[in-house]
Amino acid sequence: MIYEKIAEITSNKKMSIREVEQKAGVANGTIAKWKTASPTLKSLLAVSSVLDVKIEDLTRDEGGVQDAKNTTKS
């Protein structure tokens, strides 16, 4: 869910996932790993800052429910 939200936001902002990773200071491929694993809070904060969105915008589903699996690290 987080990866899909980031992909949507980056598309709307005409940015690539790789560009976001570089600006956020995370390794190449990190965001793609979030398809199956939860991000660290530090990485998620950095990405949300680059995208200029709140963490909640990345972790809530369409119904406003926070993704419970965001409590583990990857």
mmCIF file of the N, C-alpha and C atoms, coordinates in Angstrom:
data_MODEL
# 
_entry.id   MODEL 
# 
loop_
_atom_site.group_PDB 
_atom_site.id 
_atom_site.type_symbol 
_atom_site.label_atom_id 
_atom_site.label_alt_id 
_atom_site.label_comp_id 
_atom_site.label_asym_id 
_atom_site.label_entity_id 
_atom_site.label_seq_id 
_atom_site.pdbx_PDB_ins_code 
_atom_site.Cartn_x 
_atom_site.Cartn_y 
_atom_site.Cartn_z 
_atom_site.occupancy 
_atom_site.B_iso_or_equiv 
_atom_site.pdbx_formal_charge 
_atom_site.auth_seq_id 
_atom_site.auth_comp_id 
_atom_site.auth_asym_id 
_atom_site.auth_atom_id 
_atom_site.pdbx_PDB_model_num 
ATOM 1   N N  . MET A 1 1  ? 0.811   -1.190 0.000   1.00 0.00 ? 1  MET A N  1 
ATOM 2   C CA . MET A 1 1  ? 0.000   0.000  0.000   1.00 0.00 ? 1  MET A CA 1 
ATOM 3   C C  . MET A 1 1  ? 0.859   1.261  0.000   1.00 0.00 ? 1  MET A C  1 
ATOM 4   N N  . ILE A 1 2  ? 1.910   1.301  0.817   1.00 0.00 ? 2  ILE A N  1 
ATOM 5   C CA . ILE A 1 2  ? 2.757   2.487  0.865   1.00 0.00 ? 2  ILE A CA 1 
ATOM 6   C C  . ILE A 1 2  ? 3.438   2.716  -0.476  1.00 0.00 ? 2  ILE A C  1 
ATOM 7   N N  . TYR A 1 3  ? 3.955   1.644  -1.059  1.00 0.00 ? 3  TYR A N  1 
ATOM 8   C CA . TYR A 1 3  ? 4.623   1.786  -2.357  1.00 0.00 ? 3  TYR A CA 1 
ATOM 9   C C  . TYR A 1 3  ? 3.669   2.368  -3.400  1.00 0.00 ? 3  TYR A C  1 
ATOM 10  N N  . GLU A 1 4  ? 2.450   1.865  -3.438  1.00 0.00 ? 4  GLU A N  1 
ATOM 11  C CA . GLU A 1 4  ? 1.481   2.332  -4.416  1.00 0.00 ? 4  GLU A CA 1 
ATOM 12  C C  . GLU A 1 4  ? 1.160   3.810  -4.218  1.00 0.00 ? 4  GLU A C  1 
ATOM 13  N N  . LYS A 1 5  ? 1.043   4.235  -2.965  1.00 0.00 ? 5  LYS A N  1 
ATOM 14  C CA . LYS A 1 5  ? 0.783   5.659  -2.678  1.00 0.00 ? 5  LYS A CA 1 
ATOM 15  C C  . LYS A 1 5  ? 1.958   6.515  -3.138  1.00 0.00 ? 5  LYS A C  1 
ATOM 16  N N  . ILE A 1 6  ? 3.174   6.058  -2.858  1.00 0.00 ? 6  ILE A N  1 
ATOM 17  C CA . ILE A 1 6  ? 4.356   6.808  -3.282  1.00 0.00 ? 6  ILE A CA 1 
ATOM 18  C C  . ILE A 1 6  ? 4.421   6.875  -4.804  1.00 0.00 ? 6  ILE A C  1 
ATOM 19  N N  . ALA A 1 7  ? 4.144   5.768  -5.461  1.00 0.00 ? 7  ALA A N  1 
ATOM 20  C CA . ALA A 1 7  ? 4.163   5.747  -6.923  1.00 0.00 ? 7  ALA A CA 1 
ATOM 21  C C  . ALA A 1 7  ? 3.142   6.723  -7.498  1.00 0.00 ? 7  ALA A C  1 
ATOM 22  N N  . GLU A 1 8  ? 1.967   6.771  -6.897  1.00 0.00 ? 8  GLU A N  1 
ATOM 23  C CA . GLU A 1 8  ? 0.933   7.700  -7.364  1.00 0.00 ? 8  GLU A CA 1 
ATOM 24  C C  . GLU A 1 8  ? 1.367   9.155  -7.167  1.00 0.00 ? 8  GLU A C  1 
ATOM 25  N N  . ILE A 1 9  ? 1.905   9.450  -5.994  1.00 0.00 ? 9  ILE A N  1 
ATOM 26  C CA . ILE A 1 9  ? 2.333   10.819 -5.700  1.00 0.00 ? 9  ILE A CA 1 
ATOM 27  C C  . ILE A 1 9  ? 3.486   11.237 -6.603  1.00 0.00 ? 9  ILE A C  1 
ATOM 28  N N  . THR A 1 10 ? 4.469   10.343 -6.787  1.00 0.00 ? 10 THR A N  1 
ATOM 29  C CA . THR A 1 10 ? 5.602   10.686 -7.647  1.00 0.00 ? 10 THR A CA 1 
ATOM 30  C C  . THR A 1 10 ? 5.145   10.909 -9.083  1.00 0.00 ? 10 THR A C  1 
ATOM 31  N N  . SER A 1 11 ? 4.207   10.118 -9.537  1.00 0.00 ? 11 SER A N  1 
ATOM 32  C CA . SER A 1 11 ? 3.675   10.303 -10.885 1.00 0.00 ? 11 SER A CA 1 
ATOM 33  C C  . SER A 1 11 ? 3.004   11.667 -11.018 1.00 0.00 ? 11 SER A C  1 
ATOM 34  N N  . ASN A 1 12 ? 2.206   12.023 -10.030 1.00 0.00 ? 12 ASN A N  1 
ATOM 35  C CA . ASN A 1 12 ? 1.522   13.322 -10.045 1.00 0.00 ? 12 ASN A CA 1 
ATOM 36  C C  . ASN A 1 12 ? 2.504   14.485 -10.000 1.00 0.00 ? 12 ASN A C  1 
ATOM 37  N N  . LYS A 1 13 ? 3.639   14.281 -9.339  1.00 0.00 ? 13 LYS A N  1 
ATOM 38  C CA . LYS A 1 13 ? 4.651   15.331 -9.211  1.00 0.00 ? 13 LYS A CA 1 
ATOM 39  C C  . LYS A 1 13 ? 5.701   15.244 -10.320 1.00 0.00 ? 13 LYS A C  1 
ATOM 40  N N  . LYS A 1 14 ? 5.506   14.315 -11.244 1.00 0.00 ? 14 LYS A N  1 
ATOM 41  C CA . LYS A 1 14 ? 6.433   14.108 -12.362 1.00 0.00 ? 14 LYS A CA 1 
ATOM 42  C C  . LYS A 1 14 ? 7.855   13.820 -11.863 1.00 0.00 ? 14 LYS A C  1 
ATOM 43  N N  . MET A 1 15 ? 7.924   12.951 -10.853 1.00 0.00 ? 15 MET A N  1 
ATOM 44  C CA . MET A 1 15 ? 9.204   12.514 -10.297 1.00 0.00 ? 15 MET A CA 1 
ATOM 45  C C  . MET A 1 15 ? 9.310   11.002 -10.466 1.00 0.00 ? 15 MET A C  1 
ATOM 46  N N  . SER A 1 16 ? 10.529  10.497 -10.453 1.00 0.00 ? 16 SER A N  1 
ATOM 47  C CA . SER A 1 16 ? 10.721  9.055  -10.475 1.00 0.00 ? 16 SER A CA 1 
ATOM 48  C C  . SER A 1 16 ? 10.939  8.563  -9.042  1.00 0.00 ? 16 SER A C  1 
ATOM 49  N N  . ILE A 1 17 ? 10.683  7.288  -8.837  1.00 0.00 ? 17 ILE A N  1 
ATOM 50  C CA . ILE A 1 17 ? 10.941  6.674  -7.535  1.00 0.00 ? 17 ILE A CA 1 
ATOM 51  C C  . ILE A 1 17 ? 12.427  6.826  -7.196  1.00 0.00 ? 17 ILE A C  1 
ATOM 52  N N  . ARG A 1 18 ? 13.281  6.611  -8.161  1.00 0.00 ? 18 ARG A N  1 
ATOM 53  C CA . ARG A 1 18 ? 14.731  6.719  -7.955  1.00 0.00 ? 18 ARG A CA 1 
ATOM 54  C C  . ARG A 1 18 ? 15.113  8.131  -7.521  1.00 0.00 ? 18 ARG A C  1 
ATOM 55  N N  . GLU A 1 19 ? 14.505  9.131  -8.141  1.00 0.00 ? 19 GLU A N  1 
ATOM 56  C CA . GLU A 1 19 ? 14.780  10.524 -7.771  1.00 0.00 ? 19 GLU A CA 1 
ATOM 57  C C  . GLU A 1 19 ? 14.401  10.781 -6.307  1.00 0.00 ? 19 GLU A C  1 
ATOM 58  N N  . VAL A 1 20 ? 13.267  10.237 -5.893  1.00 0.00 ? 20 VAL A N  1 
ATOM 59  C CA . VAL A 1 20 ? 12.828  10.385 -4.495  1.00 0.00 ? 20 VAL A CA 1 
ATOM 60  C C  . VAL A 1 20 ? 13.819  9.698  -3.568  1.00 0.00 ? 20 VAL A C  1 
ATOM 61  N N  . GLU A 1 21 ? 14.258  8.486  -3.939  1.00 0.00 ? 21 GLU A N  1 
ATOM 62  C CA . GLU A 1 21 ? 15.230  7.761  -3.124  1.00 0.00 ? 21 GLU A CA 1 
ATOM 63  C C  . GLU A 1 21 ? 16.515  8.572  -2.958  1.00 0.00 ? 21 GLU A C  1 
ATOM 64  N N  . GLN A 1 22 ? 16.997  9.147  -4.048  1.00 0.00 ? 22 GLN A N  1 
ATOM 65  C CA . GLN A 1 22 ? 18.232  9.930  -3.996  1.00 0.00 ? 22 GLN A CA 1 
ATOM 66  C C  . GLN A 1 22 ? 18.066  11.155 -3.095  1.00 0.00 ? 22 GLN A C  1 
ATOM 67  N N  . LYS A 1 23 ? 16.981  11.886 -3.275  1.00 0.00 ? 23 LYS A N  1 
ATOM 68  C CA . LYS A 1 23 ? 16.754  13.089 -2.480  1.00 0.00 ? 23 LYS A CA 1 
ATOM 69  C C  . LYS A 1 23 ? 16.515  12.762 -1.008  1.00 0.00 ? 23 LYS A C  1 
ATOM 70  N N  . ALA A 1 24 ? 15.917  11.597 -0.737  1.00 0.00 ? 24 ALA A N  1 
ATOM 71  C CA . ALA A 1 24 ? 15.643  11.187 0.642   1.00 0.00 ? 24 ALA A CA 1 
ATOM 72  C C  . ALA A 1 24 ? 16.857  10.545 1.301   1.00 0.00 ? 24 ALA A C  1 
ATOM 73  N N  . GLY A 1 25 ? 17.877  10.228 0.518   1.00 0.00 ? 25 GLY A N  1 
ATOM 74  C CA . GLY A 1 25 ? 19.078  9.618  1.075   1.00 0.00 ? 25 GLY A CA 1 
ATOM 75  C C  . GLY A 1 25 ? 18.917  8.150  1.425   1.00 0.00 ? 25 GLY A C  1 
ATOM 76  N N  . VAL A 1 26 ? 18.017  7.464  0.697   1.00 0.00 ? 26 VAL A N  1 
ATOM 77  C CA . VAL A 1 26 ? 17.857  6.020  0.912   1.00 0.00 ? 26 VAL A CA 1 
ATOM 78  C C  . VAL A 1 26 ? 18.439  5.280  -0.283  1.00 0.00 ? 26 VAL A C  1 
ATOM 79  N N  . ALA A 1 27 ? 18.796  4.045  -0.079  1.00 0.00 ? 27 ALA A N  1 
ATOM 80  C CA . ALA A 1 27 ? 19.452  3.250  -1.118  1.00 0.00 ? 27 ALA A CA 1 
ATOM 81  C C  . ALA A 1 27 ? 18.522  2.977  -2.304  1.00 0.00 ? 27 ALA A C  1 
ATOM 82  N N  . ASN A 1 28 ? 19.152  2.788  -3.450  1.00 0.00 ? 28 ASN A N  1 
ATOM 83  C CA . ASN A 1 28 ? 18.417  2.423  -4.657  1.00 0.00 ? 28 ASN A CA 1 
ATOM 84  C C  . ASN A 1 28 ? 17.643  1.129  -4.412  1.00 0.00 ? 28 ASN A C  1 
ATOM 85  N N  . GLY A 1 29 ? 16.363  1.127  -4.704  1.00 0.00 ? 29 GLY A N  1 
ATOM 86  C CA . GLY A 1 29 ? 15.536  -0.062 -4.543  1.00 0.00 ? 29 GLY A CA 1 
ATOM 87  C C  . GLY A 1 29 ? 14.820  -0.142 -3.204  1.00 0.00 ? 29 GLY A C  1 
ATOM 88  N N  . THR A 1 30 ? 15.130  0.774  -2.308  1.00 0.00 ? 30 THR A N  1 
ATOM 89  C CA . THR A 1 30 ? 14.513  0.748  -0.975  1.00 0.00 ? 30 THR A CA 1 
ATOM 90  C C  . THR A 1 30 ? 12.996  0.864  -1.053  1.00 0.00 ? 30 THR A C  1 
ATOM 91  N N  . ILE A 1 31 ? 12.509  1.820  -1.815  1.00 0.00 ? 31 ILE A N  1 
ATOM 92  C CA . ILE A 1 31 ? 11.060  2.043  -1.885  1.00 0.00 ? 31 ILE A CA 1 
ATOM 93  C C  . ILE A 1 31 ? 10.363  0.845  -2.513  1.00 0.00 ? 31 ILE A C  1 
ATOM 94  N N  . ALA A 1 32 ? 10.971  0.222  -3.504  1.00 0.00 ? 32 ALA A N  1 
ATOM 95  C CA . ALA A 1 32 ? 10.377  -0.964 -4.124  1.00 0.00 ? 32 ALA A CA 1 
ATOM 96  C C  . ALA A 1 32 ? 10.219  -2.097 -3.115  1.00 0.00 ? 32 ALA A C  1 
ATOM 97  N N  . LYS A 1 33 ? 11.132  -2.176 -2.144  1.00 0.00 ? 33 LYS A N  1 
ATOM 98  C CA . LYS A 1 33 ? 11.033  -3.212 -1.107  1.00 0.00 ? 33 LYS A CA 1 
ATOM 99  C C  . LYS A 1 33 ? 9.788   -3.028 -0.252  1.00 0.00 ? 33 LYS A C  1 
ATOM 100 N N  . TRP A 1 34 ? 9.266   -1.815 -0.233  1.00 0.00 ? 34 TRP A N  1 
ATOM 101 C CA . TRP A 1 34 ? 8.094   -1.529 0.584   1.00 0.00 ? 34 TRP A CA 1 
ATOM 102 C C  . TRP A 1 34 ? 6.817   -2.131 -0.005  1.00 0.00 ? 34 TRP A C  1 
ATOM 103 N N  . LYS A 1 35 ? 6.936   -2.786 -1.147  1.00 0.00 ? 35 LYS A N  1 
ATOM 104 C CA . LYS A 1 35 ? 5.792   -3.541 -1.692  1.00 0.00 ? 35 LYS A CA 1 
ATOM 105 C C  . LYS A 1 35 ? 5.471   -4.724 -0.785  1.00 0.00 ? 35 LYS A C  1 
ATOM 106 N N  . THR A 1 36 ? 6.519   -5.269 -0.136  1.00 0.00 ? 36 THR A N  1 
ATOM 107 C CA . THR A 1 36 ? 6.328   -6.472 0.679   1.00 0.00 ? 36 THR A CA 1 
ATOM 108 C C  . THR A 1 36 ? 6.797   -6.323 2.123   1.00 0.00 ? 36 THR A C  1 
ATOM 109 N N  . ALA A 1 37 ? 7.488   -5.236 2.418   1.00 0.00 ? 37 ALA A N  1 
ATOM 110 C CA . ALA A 1 37 ? 8.003   -5.024 3.773   1.00 0.00 ? 37 ALA A CA 1 
ATOM 111 C C  . ALA A 1 37 ? 7.690   -3.604 4.215   1.00 0.00 ? 37 ALA A C  1 
ATOM 112 N N  . SER A 1 38 ? 7.691   -3.399 5.494   1.00 0.00 ? 38 SER A N  1 
ATOM 113 C CA . SER A 1 38 ? 7.410   -2.074 6.040   1.00 0.00 ? 38 SER A CA 1 
ATOM 114 C C  . SER A 1 38 ? 8.691   -1.248 6.137   1.00 0.00 ? 38 SER A C  1 
ATOM 115 N N  . PRO A 1 39 ? 8.593   0.038  5.883   1.00 0.00 ? 39 PRO A N  1 
ATOM 116 C CA . PRO A 1 39 ? 9.771   0.901  5.961   1.00 0.00 ? 39 PRO A CA 1 
ATOM 117 C C  . PRO A 1 39 ? 10.128  1.249  7.405   1.00 0.00 ? 39 PRO A C  1 
ATOM 118 N N  . THR A 1 40 ? 11.348  1.690  7.592   1.00 0.00 ? 40 THR A N  1 
ATOM 119 C CA . THR A 1 40 ? 11.723  2.238  8.889   1.00 0.00 ? 40 THR A CA 1 
ATOM 120 C C  . THR A 1 40 ? 11.094  3.626  8.991   1.00 0.00 ? 40 THR A C  1 
ATOM 121 N N  . LEU A 1 41 ? 10.894  4.076  10.204  1.00 0.00 ? 41 LEU A N  1 
ATOM 122 C CA . LEU A 1 41 ? 10.324  5.408  10.411  1.00 0.00 ? 41 LEU A CA 1 
ATOM 123 C C  . LEU A 1 41 ? 11.235  6.480  9.818   1.00 0.00 ? 41 LEU A C  1 
ATOM 124 N N  . LYS A 1 42 ? 12.529  6.313  9.980   1.00 0.00 ? 42 LYS A N  1 
ATOM 125 C CA . LYS A 1 42 ? 13.500  7.281  9.449   1.00 0.00 ? 42 LYS A CA 1 
ATOM 126 C C  . LYS A 1 42 ? 13.375  7.411  7.930   1.00 0.00 ? 42 LYS A C  1 
ATOM 127 N N  . SER A 1 43 ? 13.296  6.283  7.236   1.00 0.00 ? 43 SER A N  1 
ATOM 128 C CA . SER A 1 43 ? 13.174  6.299  5.779   1.00 0.00 ? 43 SER A CA 1 
ATOM 129 C C  . SER A 1 43 ? 11.842  6.895  5.348   1.00 0.00 ? 43 SER A C  1 
ATOM 130 N N  . LEU A 1 44 ? 10.784  6.518  6.046   1.00 0.00 ? 44 LEU A N  1 
ATOM 131 C CA . LEU A 1 44 ? 9.459   7.024  5.712   1.00 0.00 ? 44 LEU A CA 1 
ATOM 132 C C  . LEU A 1 44 ? 9.379   8.537  5.920   1.00 0.00 ? 44 LEU A C  1 
ATOM 133 N N  . LEU A 1 45 ? 9.986   9.031  6.994   1.00 0.00 ? 45 LEU A N  1 
ATOM 134 C CA . LEU A 1 45 ? 10.034  10.476 7.235   1.00 0.00 ? 45 LEU A CA 1 
ATOM 135 C C  . LEU A 1 45 ? 10.785  11.193 6.119   1.00 0.00 ? 45 LEU A C  1 
ATOM 136 N N  . ALA A 1 46 ? 11.900  10.641 5.706   1.00 0.00 ? 46 ALA A N  1 
ATOM 137 C CA . ALA A 1 46 ? 12.703  11.259 4.648   1.00 0.00 ? 46 ALA A CA 1 
ATOM 138 C C  . ALA A 1 46 ? 11.933  11.311 3.336   1.00 0.00 ? 46 ALA A C  1 
ATOM 139 N N  . VAL A 1 47 ? 11.272  10.224 2.988   1.00 0.00 ? 47 VAL A N  1 
ATOM 140 C CA . VAL A 1 47 ? 10.501  10.169 1.741   1.00 0.00 ? 47 VAL A CA 1 
ATOM 141 C C  . VAL A 1 47 ? 9.312   11.118 1.803   1.00 0.00 ? 47 VAL A C  1 
ATOM 142 N N  . SER A 1 48 ? 8.610   11.137 2.927   1.00 0.00 ? 48 SER A N  1 
ATOM 143 C CA . SER A 1 48 ? 7.454   12.037 3.034   1.00 0.00 ? 48 SER A CA 1 
ATOM 144 C C  . SER A 1 48 ? 7.900   13.492 2.944   1.00 0.00 ? 48 SER A C  1 
ATOM 145 N N  . SER A 1 49 ? 9.063   13.801 3.470   1.00 0.00 ? 49 SER A N  1 
ATOM 146 C CA . SER A 1 49 ? 9.596   15.155 3.386   1.00 0.00 ? 49 SER A CA 1 
ATOM 147 C C  . SER A 1 49 ? 9.895   15.537 1.935   1.00 0.00 ? 49 SER A C  1 
ATOM 148 N N  . VAL A 1 50 ? 10.531  14.638 1.202   1.00 0.00 ? 50 VAL A N  1 
ATOM 149 C CA . VAL A 1 50 ? 10.842  14.897 -0.206  1.00 0.00 ? 50 VAL A CA 1 
ATOM 150 C C  . VAL A 1 50 ? 9.562   15.103 -1.013  1.00 0.00 ? 50 VAL A C  1 
ATOM 151 N N  . LEU A 1 51 ? 8.548   14.301 -0.711  1.00 0.00 ? 51 LEU A N  1 
ATOM 152 C CA . LEU A 1 51 ? 7.289   14.398 -1.453  1.00 0.00 ? 51 LEU A CA 1 
ATOM 153 C C  . LEU A 1 51 ? 6.386   15.511 -0.930  1.00 0.00 ? 51 LEU A C  1 
ATOM 154 N N  . ASP A 1 52 ? 6.768   16.110 0.188   1.00 0.00 ? 52 ASP A N  1 
ATOM 155 C CA . ASP A 1 52 ? 5.997   17.185 0.817   1.00 0.00 ? 52 ASP A CA 1 
ATOM 156 C C  . ASP A 1 52 ? 4.587   16.725 1.181   1.00 0.00 ? 52 ASP A C  1 
ATOM 157 N N  . VAL A 1 53 ? 4.534   15.545 1.820   1.00 0.00 ? 53 VAL A N  1 
ATOM 158 C CA . VAL A 1 53 ? 3.267   14.996 2.306   1.00 0.00 ? 53 VAL A CA 1 
ATOM 159 C C  . VAL A 1 53 ? 3.463   14.519 3.742   1.00 0.00 ? 53 VAL A C  1 
ATOM 160 N N  . LYS A 1 54 ? 2.368   14.351 4.456   1.00 0.00 ? 54 LYS A N  1 
ATOM 161 C CA . LYS A 1 54 ? 2.414   13.806 5.806   1.00 0.00 ? 54 LYS A CA 1 
ATOM 162 C C  . LYS A 1 54 ? 2.594   12.294 5.733   1.00 0.00 ? 54 LYS A C  1 
ATOM 163 N N  . ILE A 1 55 ? 3.227   11.731 6.755   1.00 0.00 ? 55 ILE A N  1 
ATOM 164 C CA . ILE A 1 55 ? 3.373   10.275 6.814   1.00 0.00 ? 55 ILE A CA 1 
ATOM 165 C C  . ILE A 1 55 ? 2.006   9.610  6.739   1.00 0.00 ? 55 ILE A C  1 
ATOM 166 N N  . GLU A 1 56 ? 1.016   10.213 7.376   1.00 0.00 ? 56 GLU A N  1 
ATOM 167 C CA . GLU A 1 56 ? -0.336  9.654  7.365   1.00 0.00 ? 56 GLU A CA 1 
ATOM 168 C C  . GLU A 1 56 ? -0.881  9.515  5.946   1.00 0.00 ? 56 GLU A C  1 
ATOM 169 N N  . ASP A 1 57 ? -0.475  10.421 5.053   1.00 0.00 ? 57 ASP A N  1 
ATOM 170 C CA . ASP A 1 57 ? -0.920  10.337 3.663   1.00 0.00 ? 57 ASP A CA 1 
ATOM 171 C C  . ASP A 1 57 ? -0.382  9.082  2.982   1.00 0.00 ? 57 ASP A C  1 
ATOM 172 N N  . LEU A 1 58 ? 0.744   8.594  3.467   1.00 0.00 ? 58 LEU A N  1 
ATOM 173 C CA . LEU A 1 58 ? 1.358   7.394  2.884   1.00 0.00 ? 58 LEU A CA 1 
ATOM 174 C C  . LEU A 1 58 ? 0.901   6.113  3.561   1.00 0.00 ? 58 LEU A C  1 
ATOM 175 N N  . THR A 1 59 ? 0.440   6.205  4.802   1.00 0.00 ? 59 THR A N  1 
ATOM 176 C CA . THR A 1 59 ? 0.145   4.997  5.565   1.00 0.00 ? 59 THR A CA 1 
ATOM 177 C C  . THR A 1 59 ? -1.344  4.719  5.749   1.00 0.00 ? 59 THR A C  1 
ATOM 178 N N  . ARG A 1 60 ? -2.185  5.597  5.320   1.00 0.00 ? 60 ARG A N  1 
ATOM 179 C CA . ARG A 1 60 ? -3.633  5.372  5.456   1.00 0.00 ? 60 ARG A CA 1 
ATOM 180 C C  . ARG A 1 60 ? -4.208  4.876  4.138   1.00 0.00 ? 60 ARG A C  1 
ATOM 181 N N  . ASP A 1 61 ? -5.137  3.922  4.242   1.00 0.00 ? 61 ASP A N  1 
ATOM 182 C CA . ASP A 1 61 ? -5.805  3.451  3.034   1.00 0.00 ? 61 ASP A CA 1 
ATOM 183 C C  . ASP A 1 61 ? -6.909  4.431  2.651   1.00 0.00 ? 61 ASP A C  1 
ATOM 184 N N  . GLU A 1 62 ? -7.634  4.122  1.594   1.00 0.00 ? 62 GLU A N  1 
ATOM 185 C CA . GLU A 1 62 ? -8.674  5.017  1.087   1.00 0.00 ? 62 GLU A CA 1 
ATOM 186 C C  . GLU A 1 62 ? -9.750  5.312  2.118   1.00 0.00 ? 62 GLU A C  1 
ATOM 187 N N  . GLY A 1 63 ? -10.006 4.381  3.028   1.00 0.00 ? 63 GLY A N  1 
ATOM 188 C CA . GLY A 1 63 ? -11.033 4.566  4.045   1.00 0.00 ? 63 GLY A CA 1 
ATOM 189 C C  . GLY A 1 63 ? -10.526 5.272  5.288   1.00 0.00 ? 63 GLY A C  1 
ATOM 190 N N  . GLY A 1 64 ? -9.254  5.691  5.280   1.00 0.00 ? 64 GLY A N  1 
ATOM 191 C CA . GLY A 1 64 ? -8.689  6.399  6.408   1.00 0.00 ? 64 GLY A CA 1 
ATOM 192 C C  . GLY A 1 64 ? -8.130  5.502  7.492   1.00 0.00 ? 64 GLY A C  1 
ATOM 193 N N  . VAL A 1 65 ? -8.015  4.196  7.224   1.00 0.00 ? 65 VAL A N  1 
ATOM 194 C CA . VAL A 1 65 ? -7.497  3.256  8.210   1.00 0.00 ? 65 VAL A CA 1 
ATOM 195 C C  . VAL A 1 65 ? -5.995  3.145  8.037   1.00 0.00 ? 65 VAL A C  1 
ATOM 196 N N  . GLN A 1 66 ? -5.256  3.270  9.146   1.00 0.00 ? 66 GLN A N  1 
ATOM 197 C CA . GLN A 1 66 ? -3.806  3.170  9.089   1.00 0.00 ? 66 GLN A CA 1 
ATOM 198 C C  . GLN A 1 66 ? -3.394  1.724  8.903   1.00 0.00 ? 66 GLN A C  1 
ATOM 199 N N  . ASP A 1 67 ? -2.392  1.511  8.078   1.00 0.00 ? 67 ASP A N  1 
ATOM 200 C CA . ASP A 1 67 ? -1.869  0.182  7.781   1.00 0.00 ? 67 ASP A CA 1 
ATOM 201 C C  . ASP A 1 67 ? -1.148  -0.367 9.007   1.00 0.00 ? 67 ASP A C  1 
ATOM 202 N N  . ALA A 1 68 ? -1.646  -1.452 9.571   1.00 0.00 ? 68 ALA A N  1 
ATOM 203 C CA . ALA A 1 68 ? -1.101  -2.022 10.803  1.00 0.00 ? 68 ALA A CA 1 
ATOM 204 C C  . ALA A 1 68 ? 0.285   -2.593 10.618  1.00 0.00 ? 68 ALA A C  1 
ATOM 205 N N  . LYS A 1 69 ? 0.680   -3.002 9.415   1.00 0.00 ? 69 LYS A N  1 
ATOM 206 C CA . LYS A 1 69 ? 1.976   -3.625 9.239   1.00 0.00 ? 69 LYS A CA 1 
ATOM 207 C C  . LYS A 1 69 ? 3.115   -2.604 9.242   1.00 0.00 ? 69 LYS A C  1 
ATOM 208 N N  . ASN A 1 70 ? 2.827   -1.322 9.401   1.00 0.00 ? 70 ASN A N  1 
ATOM 209 C CA . ASN A 1 70 ? 3.875   -0.314 9.423   1.00 0.00 ? 70 ASN A CA 1 
ATOM 210 C C  . ASN A 1 70 ? 4.606   -0.261 10.749  1.00 0.00 ? 70 ASN A C  1 
ATOM 211 N N  . THR A 1 71 ? 4.451   -1.257 11.569  1.00 0.00 ? 71 THR A N  1 
ATOM 212 C CA . THR A 1 71 ? 5.099   -1.251 12.873  1.00 0.00 ? 71 THR A CA 1 
ATOM 213 C C  . THR A 1 71 ? 6.417   -2.010 12.873  1.00 0.00 ? 71 THR A C  1 
ATOM 214 N N  . THR A 1 72 ? 6.798   -2.630 11.733  1.00 0.00 ? 72 THR A N  1 
ATOM 215 C CA . THR A 1 72 ? 8.056   -3.366 11.665  1.00 0.00 ? 72 THR A CA 1 
ATOM 216 C C  . THR A 1 72 ? 9.026   -2.671 10.732  1.00 0.00 ? 72 THR A C  1 
ATOM 217 N N  . LYS A 1 73 ? 10.289  -3.000 10.875  1.00 0.00 ? 73 LYS A N  1 
ATOM 218 C CA . LYS A 1 73 ? 11.341  -2.395 10.040  1.00 0.00 ? 73 LYS A CA 1 
ATOM 219 C C  . LYS A 1 73 ? 11.639  -3.257 8.829   1.00 0.00 ? 73 LYS A C  1 
ATOM 220 N N  . SER A 1 74 ? 12.212  -2.607 7.813   1.00 0.00 ? 74 SER A N  1 
ATOM 221 C CA . SER A 1 74 ? 12.778  -3.368 6.687   1.00 0.00 ? 74 SER A CA 1 
ATOM 222 C C  . SER A 1 74 ? 14.144  -2.851 6.378   1.00 0.00 ? 74 SER A C  1 
# 
